[in-house]
Amino acid sequence: MSFATTLLQWFRQNGRSLPWRETRDPYAIWLSEIILQQTRIEQGLPYWQRFMQRWPTVDDLAAATEDEVLREWQGLGYYSRARNLHAAARQVVALGGFPTTIAGLRSLKGVGDYTAAAIGSFAFDLPAAVVDGNVFRVLSRHYGIATPINSTQGKHEFTALAQQLVDDIADLSYRPHTSAASAYNQAIMDFGATQCTPAAPRCEQCPLQETCIALHDDKVGLLPVKSKTLKVKERHLCYVYVRYDGQTMLRRRPLGDIWQGLYEPWLTDVVPQGAVLLQQGVKHVLTHRIVYADFWLWQPAERPTLPDGYFWTDEADIDRYGISRLVELLLEQLNQRLH
């Protein structure tokens, strides 16, 4: 039995039941793929459900404001995904519907090769191979490939192999209304997520153990190979939450920086006299940097002059604004202090 057909057989018995797999609606599938970038299914599922309930169609999402989308996205991180999601929804509406080719899907904002292949295969049965972290790991171990997965050569090598495997089964039928290519893509992702996991893979119960080169060569823990990346940078921030007459000051973060488009309290290098420290050195880890932040509370006797770019808002209305997880932590500290 071939690698691909073995995975399909495994998938029939072990595939995960997920709501976006019960539909061919490209909007629902696209939404799930964007949400699940850099996000575990357990965390992303409730967001997908809320988005689908609030904006059931791509036209509904396109008609929303960016602020509304960012607010609904709050807590997922990587906020460029939300901005791209909103922009792509408007692209789709302008096009009159979702593109039905890989090139067309790839033209949507925030849609890369993997996402285009996923939408194309799951919604339109296009014979396009998905290549994500799970696929890299399964292919690397099974075929004993030590080429770094984050190198240009590695990306080309694994993409070519993945596509060849899909091409070999593209003409097979899996079950009514589902192509073998679509099922295979779902199968290899599930296999990597639940069977051939990064740590403690279940090799003793693996249906591919007889043909897995990494298992035979005792290299399961060494594959896949990833080249060293750039050193993570550190950044230090100081937030002052200003309270005056039931209001606080906020600003929308500018373009070209982390959390762009989200809102935050006063960010300053000079803490005003009379401010009270809420918490110091709060650590917040991002992909390419580590942020350390100090949280202060200032309740001045007179209304202070607004710094450039800031505005006053009622404290009761803060929930209307999309904020970063770091600012959420500040507000949690504030609530503990005040209640």
N, C-alpha and C positions, 0 to 999 in steps of 0.2 A: 504493500500500500504506500502511495506517495506521501510526501510531507504534507501537501495541501489537503488531500483527502482524509488523512489521519486527523488533521486539525478540524475539518468539517464534522467528522464523526464525533470527536470530543465535544465540539460545540453543541451538537444536538442534545447531549446529555448534561452539559455543564454551562452553557451560555447564560449570561445574566439577563434577567427580565427588567428592561428599562422602558419607560413610557415613550421615549422618542424612537424606539425600535418597533413600536406598534403602529406606526404611521409612515406614509410616503410623502407627507407634507414637507417640502424643502425648507419652509420657514421654521418649523419645529425642530428639524434636524440641524439646520444651520445654527439656530439659537443654542442648542445643546452643545455643539462643537465649540462655539465661541466661549461659552461659560466654562466648559471643561478644560480649556487651555490653562495650564498651571493650577488646576483646581481638581481636588478629589471628587469622585461621584457623590459621596455622602454629603459633602458640603455644597456641591453645585446643584443637586436635584431640587431642593426647596426654592432656589433662585429661579431655576427653569420653570417650576410650577407657578411661581408668583408672576414671572414675566408673561407666561402663557395666559394666565387668568386676567392680568391687567391689560395686556396687548395681544389679543388672540390671533391677529394677522399682522403681516409685515406692513400693511397700510396703517394699522393702528399704531405700531411702533414708530413709523416714519412721522406720524402726526404729533408725536410727543415732543416735548422740549428736551434739550440735552440735559438740563438740570434735573428733570424728572427721571431720566434714564440713569444718570449718575447717582441720584438718591436711591433708586431701587437696587443699584449695583453695590451699594455701600457694604463693605465687609468682605468683598471678594478680592480686592486688591487689583493691581495691574490695570489701572483705570483707563489706559489707552484702549483696552478691549471694549469698554463700554462706549467710548467716543466713536471708535471704528464701527461698532455694531449699529449705532444710530445713523452714522453717515452711510453705511452700506444699505440700511433699510430704505433710505431715501433714494439711493442709486437704483435699488430693485424696483421701487415704485415708478421711478422715471423711465425704467426700461420696460415697464408693463408686466413684469414678472421675473422670476429667478431665471438666470441663464441656464441652459441645459447642456453646456459643453464645459470641459475642464478649463479651457482658456477663458470662457465667459465668467465662470465662477471665480477664477483667479483674479479677474479684474475688479472684484468687489473689495472695498476697503477692509483691511484686516484679514483677508482670506489668503493664506499661503498655499503651498503645494499640498500639504497634508489635509488641510480643511477642505480644499477644492476636491481632492480625491474622495474624502469621506462623504461630502454632500453628493457628489456625482455618483458614487457607487450606491449609497443608501437610498437616495431619492429617485435617481434616474437609471440605475443599473449600468452605469458606465464602467467598463472594465479597467478601472484605475486603482493602483495599489496605494494604500495608506502606509506611511512610514513615520512612526512616532517612537518614543522611548521604548515602549513595549516591543515593537517590531524590531528595532535595533537589537534589543537584548535577546529575543528568541532566535533571530537569524544568526547573530554572532555566536551564540552558544551552540546551536544545532550544527552549523556549518564550520565552526572553528575559525571564524574570521577575526583576526587581531588588528585589523586596520582601525585606527581611532575613529569613533563614530562622529566626532565633532570636527573632523578634518574634511577638506574639500574632496579628497580622494575617497574617504569613507562614505560620505553622503552619496557620491555618484555610484560607488560599488553596491551599497545596500539598496539604493533606489532601483538600480538595474535588476538586482536579484529579486527584490520584492515584486517588481512589475513582471518579470519572467514567470514567477510562480502564479500570478493572477492570469497571465495570458494562457498558461497551460490548462487552466480550468475554466476559462471564460465561456466556453460553449456548453459546459455542463449545466444541468438544472439541479437546484438544491431542494426547493419546495415551491409550490405555486406562488407566484407573485414575488419571488425572491431569487435573484440570480446567484450562482455559485460565487461569483466575484464579490458581491455584496456580503454574502454570508462568510466568506473566507476572511475578508477584512475585519469583520466583527469578531470572528473566531480567534485570529492571531492577537488582536488587542486584548480580548478576554483571557486568552491563554497566558499572555505576558503579565497581566494584572493579577491573576489568581493562581496560576500554576508555576510558571517560570518567573518567579518574582525576583526582585533585586537581591534580597537577603532571604535565606532559608527556602530556596525553591524546593518543590516537592518532587525531587528526582525519582524517588522510589516508586511513586505512583504515576510517573510520566509515560504516556503512550508512545513517546518518541525516544525513550531511553536507549533502544537498540541502535538507533542511527545518530544519536547526539555525540558529536566529536568532543565537545567540552567535557561531557560526562566520562567518556572513555579515556580521555587524556588528563583527567583530574584538573580541569581548568575552569570549572563552572564559576568559581569565585573570582576568577581573573578576567572574565569576559562579561560584557563588552569592555573594550579599552577606550578611555577618554583622555585626550591630551590635557595637560595643565592649562588652566585659564588664567586671566589676569587677576591680580590681587584685588580683593574687595576693599573699597575705600571707605573711610569713616567720615561722618558729617555730624556736626553738633548744632542743635537748634534750641532756642529759648522762647517759649510761649508764655504770654501773660494774658490771662483771662480777666477782662475788665468788666466789672459790674457797677452799673449806675442807674438808679431809678427803674429797675426791672429790665434794663437793656444791656446789651453787650456789643462790642465791635467785632466785625468780621471783614474779611476780604476774600475775593476769589483769586486763587493762585494763578500766576501768569503762565503763558505758554513757554515751552522749552525747559521745564523743570519737572521734578517729580510731583505727582498729584496735581498736574495742571488741570484747571477747571473746577477743582474742589475748593471748599471754603475752609478758612482757618481763623483762629483768634489772632491777636496781635503778636507778630513775630518781631522780636527786637533784640539788640545786643546790649541794651541798657535797661535794667530793671528799675522801675520807678520806686522812689522812697515810699515805704509803707506797705509794699507788696509782701505777701506771705508765700513761702515756698510750700507747694503741695507735694511735689516729688522731684527728685533729682536723678539725673543720669538714666532715664528710662530708655531701655534698649529696644530698638525696632529694626528687624532684619529685612532688607530688600534684596533683590537679585544681585545687584552689583555694588551694594554699599550697605553699611550699617549706620543707622541714625541713632544718636544719643540726644535725648531731649530733657530739658528742665521745664517743669510746670509751675507757674506762679499764679496767684490770685491777687487782684488789686481792686479794692473798693474805695475809690477816691471820694472826697467830700464834695467836690465840684465836678461837673461834667468836663472831662478833658477834651482837648482839641484832637480831632481825628487825624491820624497820619494819612499821608497820600494813599489813595486806593482803598481805604476802609470805609465802612458804613455802619450805622447803628441799626440794630434789629432787636425786637423783643426776645427775651430769653425763652419764652414759651414757643417761639417760632423756629428755634434752632433745628428741630427735626425736619423742617422743610428743605434744609440744605444738605447737599452731599458732602461728606467729610471723610478724611482718611482714617484708617484704624488708629493711627497715633493720636489724632485729635479726639477720637472716641475714648481712648485711654485717659486723656486729660479730663474729659467731661465726667468719666467715672470717678476719678480722684476728686473732682469738684463736688459731685453729689455726696460722696462719703464725708467730705469736709462740712457740707452745709446741712446734712440731715443726720 
